[in-house]
Amino acid sequence: MMTTTTLKRHRPSPAITADEEERRRQHVASAYSHNRIEGIMPDPEGQPIFEAYISGEIDVAELGQRIDALVASR
């Protein structure tokens, strides 16, 4: 009998390379820094969107669409 402790979660292979993931992580960090300089603090509800972009789940076009939708929902 297999228990939940013996099951391993399978994480799909990323759609991007590790170098691309790091590049995206640096771009997002830079954007956060620029926003802080302007007095704009990160919205916690946007974090999963940026994480999806960094990991390669979505591209920059979808990132923009999702952020626009988040802002419009307020």
C-alpha positions in Angstrom: 0.0 0.0 0.0 1.2 3.4 -1.0 0.9 6.2 1.5 1.0 10.0 0.9 4.4 10.1 2.5 5.8 7.8 -0.2 4.3 9.8 -3.1 6.5 12.5 -4.6 5.1 15.5 -6.2 6.1 15.6 -9.8 7.1 19.1 -10.8 6.9 19.6 -14.6 10.1 20.7 -16.3 10.3 24.4 -16.8 9.5 25.8 -20.2 12.6 28.0 -20.0 16.2 27.5 -19.2 17.7 28.2 -15.8 19.5 31.2 -17.3 16.3 32.6 -18.6 14.6 32.1 -15.3 17.4 34.0 -13.6 17.2 36.8 -16.2 13.4 37.1 -15.5 14.0 37.1 -11.8 16.5 40.0 -12.1 14.1 41.9 -14.3 11.3 41.6 -11.8 13.6 42.6 -8.9 14.7 45.6 -10.9 11.1 46.6 -11.6 10.3 46.3 -7.9 13.3 48.5 -7.0 12.3 51.2 -9.5 8.7 51.1 -8.2 9.9 51.5 -4.6 11.9 54.6 -5.7 8.7 56.0 -7.1 6.9 55.2 -3.8 5.0 52.2 -5.3 5.0 49.2 -3.0 4.5 45.6 -4.5 1.0 44.3 -4.3 0.9 40.9 -2.7 -1.9 39.8 -5.1 0.5 40.4 -8.0 3.2 38.1 -6.6 1.8 34.9 -8.1 1.6 36.5 -11.5 5.3 37.5 -11.3 6.3 34.1 -10.1 4.4 32.5 -13.0 6.4 34.8 -15.4 9.7 34.0 -13.7 9.1 30.3 -13.8 8.2 30.4 -17.5 4.5 29.5 -17.0 3.5 32.7 -18.8 5.3 35.0 -21.2 5.7 38.8 -20.9 2.5 39.5 -22.9 0.4 37.4 -20.5 2.2 39.0 -17.6 1.0 42.4 -18.8 -2.5 41.2 -19.4 -2.8 39.6 -15.9 -1.4 42.7 -14.2 -3.8 44.9 -16.2 -6.7 42.7 -15.2 -5.6 42.8 -11.5 -5.4 46.6 -11.6 -8.7 46.9 -13.4 -10.5 44.7 -10.8 -10.0 47.3 -8.1 
